[in-house]
């Protein structure tokens, strides 16, 4: 399909630059270009564009979008601006734009923007889930990786993972990835990115599952500031149906920022006979400063044996807080699956581990299930 593009750009030099990009993009045809929106509204209809690139660096952009949608009801409108921010992008999308593209853009970014119509970047609104652990070695990475796969398969939606454990993130190792771009490069480029272009920094690992990998070296932690991290999360939540964030252990600026931006924060702790219960309780005391913490903070216990409803009820009594899910000790299965390049879910789909992960995924999806399905 040839996309007939009409370009509306107020800056003369930018108009020329973008025109050349469009002309050199395969599968699209520049049928008209205007510097004045009024001229495009008055004359553009004769060119029958099916895509309009509309300059959003205009204080009257919302009213202009209304007019362009009225005059060109069958055309898809992409807003273009010198910088992406969540507020202006959401305003444009709510007013009828398909997505927001930062200019100047490349041919690849233009194609990705057009493709995003079918993947619904603009319309997606993630359920953002942060996985927090009071201390390390909680099994977070294993849980997130398998849970992401389950969510993608069961919901049919897109799932993104952000490895925000900036010093010791294991997500890339878990999936045997050697990414060219990581959260460091994304943070560096944040002022020039939009959700469409940020997508290229995520590495696809399965159908509908992509990862923004953590730093390649622990010393690069200072390359990802909190404002940059927050900007990336705001963009990513418009790209995926579910966004899972792996944060470093303990309360630190990154884990606090991720928790505050998420819809749900999961406290994940591995039961191995230590002080995990006390750590969970101390973490809950801190989260109690949120007025709605009981709906936003949930607990998940890993390496629970025996993994049954009695163990869950006992842990709820000890902790004094509901337990959202328990995961059995599946270290050998997880290790064997990882060594073979697979998920533990796939190695033994009928295992207790797979059942618990799938049940948790259905809870996140608000899938109606009988309480008896829990165990």
TORBA-903044 format. One line per field, with one value per residue (C-alpha): x, y, z. Coordinates in nm, 4 decimals, padded with zeros to 6 digits. Each point is the difference from the previous one (the first is absolute). Layout:
# residues N
c1 <- c(X; ...)
c2 <- c(Y; ...)
c3 <- c(Z; ...)
END
This chain:
# residues 375
c1 <- c(00.0000; 00.1306; -00.0570; -00.0803; 00.1466; -00.0814; 00.2601; -00.0896; 00.3075; 00.0381; 00.3797; 00.1367; 00.3270; -00.1750; -00.2548; 00.2789; 00.1748; -00.3131; -00.1043; 00.3276; -00.0455; -00.3501; 00.1142; 00.2719; -00.2323; -00.1171; -00.3736; -00.1013; -00.0671; 00.0159; -00.3090; -00.0086; 00.1805; -00.0999; 00.1504; -00.3372; -00.2649; -00.2745; 00.1293; 00.0113; -00.3598; -00.1111; 00.1975; 00.1174; -00.3208; 00.0735; 00.3147; -00.1965; 00.2574; -00.0512; 00.2699; 00.0539; 00.3172; -00.1131; 00.2324; -00.0914; 00.2286; -00.3000; -00.1925; -00.3223; 00.0765; -00.3088; -00.2390; 00.1984; -00.0334; -00.3755; -00.0087; 00.2287; -00.2089; -00.3128; 00.1490; 00.1950; -00.2180; 00.1673; 00.3615; 00.2279; 00.1688; 00.3499; 00.0992; 00.3624; 00.1873; 00.3519; -00.0346; -00.2265; -00.1639; -00.2795; -00.2442; 00.0145; 00.0075; -00.3076; -00.1830; 00.0714; -00.1021; -00.3191; -00.0780; 00.0283; 00.3668; 00.1221; 00.3402; 00.2685; 00.3307; 00.3048; 00.1540; 00.2234; -00.0701; 00.1524; -00.1629; 00.0091; -00.1715; -00.2679; -00.0668; -00.0131; -00.2493; -00.2246; 00.0333; -00.0973; -00.3558; -00.0435; 00.1882; -00.1974; 00.2894; -00.2088; -00.2996; 00.1815; 00.0090; 00.2152; -00.0750; 00.3360; 00.1332; 00.3115; 00.1715; 00.1795; 00.2028; 00.1193; 00.3205; 00.1653; -00.0346; -00.3785; -00.0654; -00.1369; 00.1685; -00.1269; -00.3501; -00.0131; 00.1308; -00.2478; -00.2871; 00.0582; -00.0270; -00.3181; -00.1599; 00.0834; -00.1354; -00.3155; -00.0973; 00.1240; 00.1264; 00.3468; 00.2296; 00.3058; 00.2693; 00.2299; 00.3074; 00.0542; 00.2400; 00.2668; 00.3029; -00.0774; -00.2937; -00.0100; -00.2760; 00.2407; 00.1921; -00.3242; -00.1005; 00.3565; -00.0161; 00.2817; -00.1945; 00.1497; -00.2205; -00.0897; -00.1712; 00.3202; -00.0343; -00.3738; 00.0546; 00.2670; -00.2330; -00.3228; -00.0378; -00.0041; -00.2299; -00.3690; -00.1738; 00.0413; 00.3773; 00.0507; -00.1366; 00.3251; 00.1912; -00.2089; 00.1204; -00.2720; 00.0413; -00.3289; -00.3286; -00.1330; 00.2811; 00.2869; 00.2701; 00.1797; 00.3202; 00.1944; 00.3475; 00.2883; 00.2278; -00.0790; 00.2066; -00.2560; -00.2652; 00.0523; -00.0873; -00.3677; -00.1353; -00.3406; -00.1580; 00.1195; -00.1245; -00.3415; -00.0216; 00.0729; -00.2697; -00.2542; 00.0785; 00.0082; -00.3373; -00.1575; 00.1679; -00.1057; -00.3084; 00.2104; 00.3272; 00.2058; 00.2835; 00.2796; 00.1622; 00.3053; -00.0402; -00.0814; -00.1365; 00.2035; -00.0856; -00.0637; -00.2219; -00.1940; -00.0570; -00.1158; -00.2344; -00.1572; -00.0599; -00.1453; -00.3568; 00.1091; 00.3194; 00.0784; 00.2214; 00.1814; 00.1859; 00.1588; -00.0642; 00.3224; -00.0118; 00.1506; -00.1556; -00.2208; -00.3220; 00.1394; 00.1295; -00.3444; -00.1632; 00.2491; -00.0549; -00.3765; 00.0388; 00.1719; -00.2620; -00.2741; 00.0741; -00.2012; -00.3676; -00.1045; 00.2864; -00.2253; -00.1210; 00.3379; 00.2413; -00.0153; 00.2308; 00.1408; 00.1999; 00.2395; 00.1564; -00.3001; -00.0087; -00.2438; -00.1633; -00.3612; -00.2839; 00.0936; 00.3463; -00.1503; -00.2454; 00.2744; 00.2205; -00.2884; -00.0458; 00.3722; 00.0410; -00.3333; -00.0742; -00.1668; 00.2275; -00.0799; 00.1848; 00.2513; 00.2546; 00.1582; 00.3689; 00.0700; 00.3716; 00.0970; -00.2793; 00.0794; 00.3719; -00.0584; -00.2388; 00.2383; 00.2916; -00.2150; -00.1111; -00.3594; -00.2358; -00.0829; -00.3635; 00.0791; 00.2230; -00.2815; -00.3280; -00.1877; 00.2392; -00.1029; 00.2363; -00.1795; -00.3420; 00.0888; 00.1493; -00.2980; -00.2415; 00.1805; -00.0161; -00.3758; -00.0332; 00.1862; -00.2278; -00.3054; -00.0949; -00.3039; 00.1032; -00.1316; 00.1851; 00.0433; 00.2255; 00.2593; 00.1154)
c2 <- c(00.0000; 00.3444; 00.2605; 00.3437; 00.2517; 00.3667; 00.1917; 00.3104; 00.1660; 00.3658; 00.0129; 00.0386; -00.1834; -00.2820; -00.0209; -00.0654; -00.2501; -00.2017; 00.0118; -00.1652; -00.2688; -00.0797; -00.0117; -00.2492; -00.2246; -00.3149; -00.0552; 00.3640; 00.2838; 00.3713; 00.1321; 00.3512; 00.2265; 00.3252; 00.2462; 00.1401; -00.2242; 00.2210; -00.0656; -00.3746; 00.0090; 00.1979; -00.1678; -00.3384; -00.1932; -00.0195; -00.2054; -00.2702; -00.0676; -00.2996; 00.1130; 00.3559; 00.1046; 00.3007; 00.2472; -00.0144; 00.2873; 00.2279; 00.1406; -00.0665; -00.3650; -00.1453; 00.2170; -00.0755; -00.3720; 00.0380; 00.1840; -00.2478; -00.2911; 00.1734; 00.0775; -00.3287; -00.2539; -00.3082; 00.1149; -00.1038; 00.2953; -00.0192; 00.2970; 00.1097; 00.2091; 00.0899; -00.1799; -00.2690; 00.0393; -00.2016; 00.2873; 00.1473; -00.3449; -00.1136; 00.3205; -00.0567; -00.3652; 00.0800; 00.2583; -00.2596; -00.0434; -00.3561; 00.0581; 00.2605; 00.0060; 00.2049; 00.1966; -00.0184; -00.3690; -00.2659; -00.2195; -00.2911; 00.2042; 00.1096; -00.3612; -00.0998; 00.2780; -00.1192; -00.3586; 00.1111; 00.0551; -00.3781; -00.0599; 00.2795; 00.1760; 00.3128; -00.1673; -00.2318; 00.0791; -00.2371; -00.1703; 00.0909; -00.2562; 00.0546; -00.2971; 00.1023; -00.2077; 00.1110; -00.1977; -00.1773; -00.3621; 00.0073; -00.1695; 00.3224; -00.0426; -00.3552; 00.1000; 00.3068; -00.1870; -00.2865; 00.2275; 00.2186; -00.3030; -00.1143; 00.3454; 00.0294; -00.3439; 00.0201; 00.3602; 00.0241; 00.3463; 00.1498; -00.0301; 00.2123; -00.0599; 00.2738; -00.1255; 00.2897; -00.1869; 00.2365; -00.1673; -00.3694; -00.0596; -00.3566; 00.0193; 00.0106; -00.3011; -00.1842; 00.0276; -00.0343; 00.3458; 00.2274; 00.3187; 00.2870; 00.2505; -00.0092; 00.2218; 00.2090; 00.0946; 00.0531; 00.2355; 00.1860; 00.0475; 00.0633; 00.3607; -00.1214; -00.2983; -00.0700; -00.3323; -00.0914; 00.0469; -00.1357; -00.3309; -00.0627; -00.0052; -00.2951; -00.3475; -00.2474; -00.3348; -00.1686; 00.0778; 00.3220; 00.0102; 00.2530; 00.1082; 00.3264; -00.1487; 00.1327; 00.1479; -00.1991; 00.0951; 00.0909; 00.3194; 00.1400; 00.0414; 00.3770; 00.0248; -00.0589; 00.2811; -00.0164; 00.2672; -00.1952; -00.3274; 00.1493; 00.1394; -00.3452; -00.1625; 00.2627; -00.0737; -00.3764; -00.0121; 00.1260; -00.2798; -00.3143; -00.1496; -00.1203; 00.1557; -00.1961; 00.1833; -00.1848; 00.2294; -00.0389; -00.1441; 00.2330; 00.3516; 00.2247; 00.2820; -00.2361; -00.2458; 00.2828; 00.1789; -00.3216; -00.0871; 00.3464; -00.0148; -00.3506; -00.1173; -00.2913; -00.0653; -00.3607; -00.0700; -00.3194; -00.2026; -00.3441; -00.2183; -00.1705; 00.0059; 00.3454; 00.3297; 00.0407; 00.0305; 00.2889; 00.1638; -00.0221; 00.1482; 00.2883; 00.0699; 00.0023; 00.2535; 00.2369; -00.0503; 00.0779; 00.3690; -00.0384; 00.0716; -00.2892; -00.2378; -00.3013; 00.0038; 00.0887; -00.2169; -00.3787; -00.2772; -00.3000; -00.2710; -00.2238; -00.3376; -00.0918; -00.3669; -00.1590; 00.2302; -00.0316; 00.2024; -00.0903; 00.1504; 00.3119; 00.0445; -00.0574; 00.2656; 00.2467; -00.0487; 00.0437; 00.3071; 00.1531; 00.0892; -00.1785; -00.2084; 00.0459; -00.3079; -00.2648; -00.1631; -00.3401; -00.0792; -00.0687; 00.0799; -00.3138; 00.0409; 00.3682; -00.0694; -00.2845; 00.2121; 00.2970; -00.2219; -00.1308; 00.3487; -00.0487; 00.1176; -00.2234; 00.0411; -00.1861; -00.2678; -00.1372; 00.1840; -00.2187; 00.0618; 00.1783; 00.2825; 00.0523; -00.0227; 00.2663; 00.2374; -00.0415; 00.0556; 00.3218; 00.1139; -00.0562; 00.2018; 00.2886; -00.0240; 00.0082; -00.3324; -00.1410; -00.3258; -00.2179; 00.0234; -00.3752; 00.0517; 00.1564; -00.3429)
c3 <- c(00.0000; -00.0963; 00.2686; -00.1410; 00.2410; 00.0381; 00.2010; 00.1987; 00.1512; 00.0946; 00.0026; -00.3545; 00.0600; 00.1855; -00.2814; -00.2496; 00.2256; 00.0720; -00.3648; -00.0988; 00.2664; -00.1238; -00.3640; 00.0931; 00.2010; -00.1748; -00.0122; 00.0472; -00.2408; 00.0838; -00.1781; 00.1501; 00.2442; 00.1655; 00.2454; 00.1047; 00.1538; -00.1475; -00.3513; 00.0631; 00.1229; -00.3035; -00.2759; 00.1275; -00.0682; -00.3749; 00.0707; 00.1885; 00.2735; 00.2251; 00.2448; 00.1252; 00.1806; 00.2001; 00.1719; 00.3694; 00.1027; -00.0168; 00.2946; -00.1913; -00.0768; 00.1715; -00.2006; -00.3158; 00.0624; 00.0262; -00.3342; -00.1756; 00.1201; -00.1313; -00.3425; -00.0354; 00.1866; -00.1527; 00.0394; 00.2864; 00.1692; 00.1469; 00.2129; -00.0257; 00.2530; 00.1011; 00.3346; 00.1418; 00.3370; 00.1500; 00.0478; -00.3520; -00.1607; 00.1935; -00.0926; -00.3689; 00.0140; 00.1898; -00.2680; -00.2749; -00.0944; -00.0506; 00.1580; 00.0677; -00.1887; 00.0973; -00.2860; -00.1857; -00.0504; -00.2202; -00.2627; 00.2446; 00.2701; -00.2458; -00.0999; 00.3672; 00.0690; -00.2826; 00.1220; 00.3490; -00.1223; -00.0043; 00.3262; 00.1694; 00.1724; 00.0193; 00.1572; 00.2401; 00.3673; 00.1957; 00.3211; 00.1569; 00.2480; 00.2105; 00.1616; 00.3181; 00.2423; 00.3445; -00.0587; -00.2924; -00.1132; 00.0030; -00.3350; -00.1534; -00.3384; -00.0441; 00.1047; -00.2279; -00.3043; 00.0297; 00.1020; -00.3055; -00.2262; 00.1704; -00.0245; -00.3704; -00.0838; 00.2073; -00.0738; -00.3578; 00.0941; -00.0117; 00.3012; 00.0693; 00.2604; 00.1295; 00.1812; 00.2394; 00.2280; -00.1289; 00.1530; 00.0148; -00.2338; -00.1333; -00.2592; -00.2976; 00.1369; 00.0694; -00.3666; -00.1349; -00.1528; -00.1125; -00.0723; -00.1947; 00.1802; 00.3690; 00.2529; 00.0010; -00.3656; 00.0359; 00.2948; -00.1963; -00.2966; 00.1908; -00.1198; -00.3600; 00.0465; -00.0223; 00.0723; -00.3668; -00.0006; 00.3538; -00.1247; -00.1889; 00.3316; 00.1206; -00.1008; -00.1083; 00.1790; -00.0893; -00.1667; 00.1610; 00.2598; -00.0109; 00.2459; 00.0644; 00.1379; 00.2959; 00.0002; -00.1461; 00.2895; 00.3643; -00.0346; -00.2459; 00.2686; 00.0125; -00.3708; 00.0794; 00.2151; 00.1632; -00.2285; -00.3049; 00.1449; 00.0734; -00.3543; -00.1451; 00.2135; -00.1099; -00.3650; 00.0440; 00.1703; -00.3241; -00.1979; 00.1829; 00.1590; 00.2918; 00.1150; 00.2541; 00.1789; 00.1766; 00.2593; 00.2241; 00.3465; 00.2864; 00.0131; -00.2295; -00.2434; -00.2919; 00.1867; 00.1664; -00.3328; -00.1688; 00.2866; 00.0008; -00.3779; 00.0001; 00.0335; 00.2174; 00.1945; 00.0819; 00.2997; -00.0967; 00.2622; -00.0087; 00.3035; 00.0997; 00.3783; 00.0483; 00.0964; -00.3086; 00.1988; 00.2032; -00.3173; -00.1592; 00.3084; 00.0123; -00.3693; 00.0502; 00.2807; -00.2428; -00.2717; 00.2514; -00.0575; -00.3230; 00.0670; -00.2250; 00.0723; 00.0648; -00.3608; -00.1512; 00.2003; -00.0239; 00.1198; -00.1852; 00.1739; -00.1929; 00.0827; 00.2127; 00.0959; 00.0253; -00.2529; 00.1048; 00.1441; 00.3558; -00.0449; -00.1504; 00.2881; 00.2560; -00.1602; -00.0063; 00.3725; 00.0686; -00.2204; 00.0943; -00.3624; -00.2941; -00.2241; -00.3686; -00.1153; 00.0972; -00.2293; 00.0722; 00.0071; -00.3675; -00.0082; -00.1918; -00.2550; -00.0498; -00.0392; -00.2454; -00.2043; -00.0089; -00.1044; -00.2831; -00.1047; 00.1156; 00.2723; 00.2942; -00.1063; -00.3217; 00.1471; 00.2148; -00.0676; 00.2489; 00.2890; 00.3176; -00.0972; -00.3334; 00.1649; 00.2589; -00.2579; -00.2313; 00.2868; 00.0935; -00.3634; -00.0029; 00.3187; -00.1600; -00.3026; 00.2304; -00.1506; 00.1770; 00.1611; 00.2756; 00.3298; -00.0169; -00.3050; 00.2291; 00.1219)
END
